[in-house]
Amino acid sequence: MASGKSALLQQTLQELTHFFGQNNATTYLVAVSGGLDSMALCALLLELRLPIQILHVNYGLRGTESDADQAFVKAYCQKHKIKLEVIEVGLKNQLANNKLNLQAEARRIRYAFFQEVQARTPDSLICTAHQADDQIETFWLQLARGAGLKGLAGMARQSEHLLRPLLNLTRTEVLELAKEMKVTWREDSSNATLKYRRNLWRQELLPFLNSKLPGLNQEIARIQKVFSREIEMQQEQLKQAFQKFKVEKSISLNDISQLSAYQFIELFKLTGVPTHIIRRISDLFQAENGKYLSWKDAKNNALFFLVKHKQQITLFTQEQSEWCYTLQPASTNEVKEQQSMLVDAAQINGQPYFRQVQMGDSIRISGMKGSKKVLQVLKEAGVPAPLRKQQLVLCDDQKVLAIPSLQINAQIKAQANTTQFATLCFSKKH
């Protein structure tokens, strides 16, 4: 490195050269607010002569100040001939019309924008300017929220699509680097308000704790590294459990008992179960069959259920009532290969159709005398009570032919004397 640079800058550039050598990309998409951290990151990347493109989000929360941030970033890009992508969001109006958490919604918008740009930029990686102090703040914020292992482990320096190159540097070190490289930046006035929890930790709680316990940050960083290593070790089993749950929409209590607390929480998070429901899932372990937890998805208004059924926890949604069917004549080969799917077409009267289940509906079950109420079949299958009356059944002019994915009426199943074989198959509507 050039001799005029400080030891900190030389060491940082050398370390970043190695870091980006291990994380090659045709383009580095740099999230830039105009503040100290992101502008320092830009300066370092330019010093390394890396191919960058800048992404800026204008939330419109601070009026002319937000517009000035955008203008500042635009001028920087013009000066250094860097491609710029900007998204302007009327977040204040969105929050006024919907009961959304500002920080959470801002993050959702920000990363959706980043991922959209990345999707149309081949071989690119997103870079954010999070640094070590952000990591410590995240630990305490997550701890206060009752987060699990993953939340407390904090942010990874590198993942499949995202890099955080400055995560090993403290805020003080970033400031020193910025001053040495003569970086200019803008101050966000919202950083001074204590109404945001991160600012409260940054400005009051952490300075107090560090004044009383000077080595606390180093101990927290050590804990986060241990947690991160533990997460890496548990990822493969978690991935397998998720893939199985994704297909079967259920997991046995025995399989749950084989998961660590981290894997248990992450499995249901990946499935889309909200945190407040995850905390109550253990209530189902000793519950009676049919007991369930329910929640509504705020985005599509769909109702979801986690149901205790025998030794299983099963996921149901309202969407499971939407079905279509095919009824096709079967060849001799199909008769041999698909015996369990075959029906006797001669036993079907008229054109089959779907309708919602009715109180008097019944169906014959193979191996049973007489028939059984459809609602009872649904109950025994673990379908939660609020969804049973919404269940669609396939009928002909005289009877219920089948409950999709659960039961075919034994009256229409192919027998030894059947001459008109057909395959009856169901699929969900999309």
N, C-alpha and C positions, 0 to 999 in steps of 0.2 A: 504494500500500500504506500501511497505518497507520504513523504515525511512530515508534511504540514498538518496532518490529521492527529487528533488526540488519540490516546490509547483506547478510549471507549469507542470512538468512531471506527478506528481500524479494526478492533475486535468485532464490532457489530457487523461491519461490511464483510469481514471474513466469514463470520458465522452465517450470515444471510446468503453468501455465495454458495456455501455448502448446502444450506437448507433448500434453496431454489434448484440446486443441482439435483437434489433428490425428489423434487416436485416440479418436473418440467411441464411447461405449457406453451402453446403457441401465443396465447394472450393471457395476461393476468388482469382480471376485471377487479379494479380497486374501488371499494366503497368509500366515498369521500364526502364528508359533511362540510368540510371547510375548517374544522377544528384542529387543535394541536396534533393529536395522535394521527389522524388521517393525512394531514399535510406533511408531517414528518415521514410517514410511510412512503408517500409519493416521492419525496426528496431522496430517500434511500434507494428506491427502485430506479429512479432516474440515474443516480450515481452508479448503479450496477448495470445501467443500459439495458434493462429488461423491457420487453414489449408490453406496454400497459394500455389499458382503456379505463376511463374513469366513469363511475356510476354515481349519480347524485339524486337523492330524494328530497323534494320540497313538499313538506307536509302542510304548509300554509298555516301553521299554528301560531307563528309570531309575526304575522302580517308583513310589513316592509322589511323587517329583520330577516325573515326567511327568504324573501326575494333577494336581499343583499347577499346572503350566503350563496345563493344560486349564481348570482352575477360574479361573485368573487371566484367561485370554482370555474365558471365559464372563462373568465379572463385568464386564469392560471393555465387552463387547457389550450387556449389560443396562443399564449406566450410560448408554451413548450411543445406546441403542435401535437397534442394528445386528443384522441377521439373521445368525445363526451356523450353520455346518454343520460337524460334527465326524465324523471317522472314527477309530475305535479299532482298533488292529492289534496282535495279539500277535506282533510281529516276532521277539522273542527265541525263541519256540517254533518259528516257521517256520524260522529259521536253524539251530536245533538239529536239525531233521528233514531239512533240505536243505542241500547244500553251495553256498550262495549268498553273494555278496559283500554285506556289510551296506549299504554306501553305495549301491551300484547297486540293490539291492532296495528300499531306502527311497525312492530317487528314483522307481523304477518305480511303487511304490504311491502315492506323493504325486501324481505327474502323472496317473495313471489316475483318482484321486479328483477332481482339479481338472477334468479333461476330462469326467468323468461329470456333475458339477454344471453345468459350462458347457453341456453338451448339452441340459439341461432349463431353462436360463436364457436366454431369447431375447436376442440382440444384446448379449451379455456379453463381456468380455475379462478374462483372468487377469492379475493383477499380482503380481509377486514383488519382494522387497526387496534383491535383489543390488545391491552397490555396487562402486565402482572397485577397491577392494582385493581383492574376490572375483574380479574380472576378472584382475588380475595373478596371483593365486594359481592361477587356472585355467590361465593360460598356462604356468606352470612345471610344474604337474601334468601337463598334456598333453604338454609337451616331454619330461618324464621317461618318459612312456609311449610315446614315439615317434610321437606323433600327426602327422597331415598338416595341410594348410593350414586346413581348417575347424576342427579342434581348437585350433590355435594362434590363430586369429582370435578365439576366445572367444565370449562370449554377445552376441547382438544386443539392442539396447535395445528394439526393437519387431519383432514378426513378426505373422503373420496372426492368431493367437489369444492371444498372450502379450506383456505389457509388463513392462519392468524400468525403472521411472521414476527410480530412484536411481543408475543405473549411471554417471552422470557425477560423482557425489559420492564423496569418500574416506570411509573409516571415521571419521577424525577429524572431518570436516565433519558427518557424520551424528550423531556424538556431541554436537557443539556445538549442532546444531539441536534434538536431543532435550532437552538441558538447558535451552535457552531456552524451549521449549514445555512444560517441566515434565512431560515424558513419563516414565512409570515402566515398567520392564521387568524381566524375569527373566533371570538368568544360567544358562546351560546348563553344568552341571559337566563334561559330556563334552568341552567345548571346551578343557579344561585338559590332557587326556591327549594324549600324543604318539603313541599307537598308530595314530591316523588320519593319513594323509599330509598332508592339508590343514592340520591343526594343526601338524605338524612344520614345514611351509613358513612358516606364519603366525607361529609363536612363535620359531623358531630360525634357519632358513635365510634367509628374506627380511630380517629385521632385520640379520643379518650382512652380506648383500650390499648392502643400502641404506646401511649404515654405511661401507662401503668405496667404493661407487659411488652417491653421493647422487642422481644424475639417472637412475638405471636405470629406475625405474617409468615416467617420462615417455617414455623410449625404447621400452619395451615397449608402452605404450599407442599410440605412433605406429606401431609395427610391426603391431599388431592392426588398426588402422584401414586400413592398406595392404592387409592380407590380406582384410579384410571387403569392401573395394571390389573386389578381384580376384575374390572369390567371387561377388559380385553380377553381374559382367560375364560369368561363365562359366555362370550358372544356366540360361540358355535352351538352350544346347547340351546340357547335362547332362540337362535335362528331356526333350528329344527322344530322346536315347540311351536313357534309362530306359524311356520309353514303348515304344520299338521292342523293347528287350530283354524287357520285360514280356509283349509279344505273342508274339514269336518264340522266347523262351527261349534265345537264342544271340546272339553278337556276333562279327563277323569280326575277324581280327587286323588287317586294314587299318583298320577302324573304331576299334579300340582305339588304333592308332597316331595317330589324329587327336585323341585326348583328352589333356588335360593330366593331370599326376599327380593333382591334386585331383579332376578329373572321373572319372578311372579309379577312384580309391578310393571316391568317393561313389556311383558307379554300382553297384558291387558291394555296398556297404553297404545301399543302398536295396533291393537284391534279396534281402537277408537273409544275405549271406555274412559269416561272422565274420571279425574282423580278422586272426587268425592264419592263415586261409586266403588272404585277400587278399594278404598278404605273399608268398605262394608262387605266385600265379597266373603270374607271369613265368616260372616254371620250365616251364610248359606251352608257351610260345611256340616253343621249338625241340625240343620233345618229339615222340616218335613218336605216330602216330594211336592213339587208345585210352587214352593215359595220362590219369590223372584225379587230382583231389584230392577227398577226401570228408570229411564231418563229420556229426554227429548233432545234431538240434535237441533241446535239453534239455527243452523244454516238451511237445512231442508225440511225442518219440522217433523222429521221421522221419529217414531217412537221405538225404543230399543229395550230389550229385556234380557237379563241374565237369570236363568232358571235352574234351580236345583231339581234334577231328575235322576232318581236312583243314585248312582255314584258318579254322576256327571254334572258339570256346569255347562249349560248350553246357551248360545246366543240366538235370540229370535229378533226379527224386525217385522214391521208391518209389510215390508216389501215381499216377505215370503208368501204372501197371499196371491201374488201376481204370477200366473202360470199360462203356458200354452201347451198344446199336445199335438202329437202326430199318431195317426192310426193307419198302418200300412200293411197290405197283404204280405204274408211271410212265405219265403221259398222253403223247400225241403232242408237245404243247408242251414238256413236261419233257425229252423225248428230244432235242429241238433245243437246249434251253437248258443241259442238264446232262450233256452227252455223257460227260465224264470221270468222273461219279459213277454211271453206269449199269452194271447187271449183268444177266446172263441168268438169270432166276429158274428156268428149266427145268433149269439146271445145278446147282441146290442140292437136295440130297437130305435130306429130313427137316427138322426144326426146328433152326435154327442155335443154337449155345450157345458160351459161353466156357470155356476151361480154360487151365491153364498150359502153356507150350511144353514139348515132349518132345524128347529127343535125335534121334529119327528123323523129326521133322516136316520137310516140305519144301513148297515152293510154286513154281509156275511164274511166270516173269517174262516180261513182254511183250518180244519181240525176241530172246529167248534160246532155244536148243534145250535141251530137258530141263528139269530143275527145280533149285532151289537150297535148301540147308538153311536153315531159318528162323533158326537161331542164327547162321549166316553173314550173313544179311541184317541181323540186329540188330547184329552186329559192324561191318559196313560202314556202318551208319547212325550209328555212334558210341555206341551204347548200352553203358555200362560193364559189364564182365564180371559183377559181382555182381548186376546187375539183369536180365541176359538170361534166366536160368532162372526169373525171376519174371514174365516177360512173359506177358500173356494173348493168346491167339490165338482167332479166331472159327472154329468148325468146323461141318461138317455130319456126317452119319453116315459119310462116307467120307474126308473130306479137310479140310485147313486152307483156309478161305475167304479169310482176310485177317489181316494184322497191323495192328491199329488205328493209324491216322495214318501208317503207313509203306508198306504194300503190299497190294494186292488180288490174289488169285490170278488169273493171266491166263486160267485155265480157265473162270472164271465171268464174265469181262468181256463186255459186250454186243458182238455182232458184227453184220455186215451182214445175216445171215440170222436174227437173233434176233427172236422173236415175243412173248416174255414179258419185257418190260422192267420193271426195278425199280430203285429208288434205294437204295443201301446207305450209310448215314451213321453216324458214330461220335461219341459225346460222352463226356466224363469224368463219372464219378459224383461227387456232392457229398455 
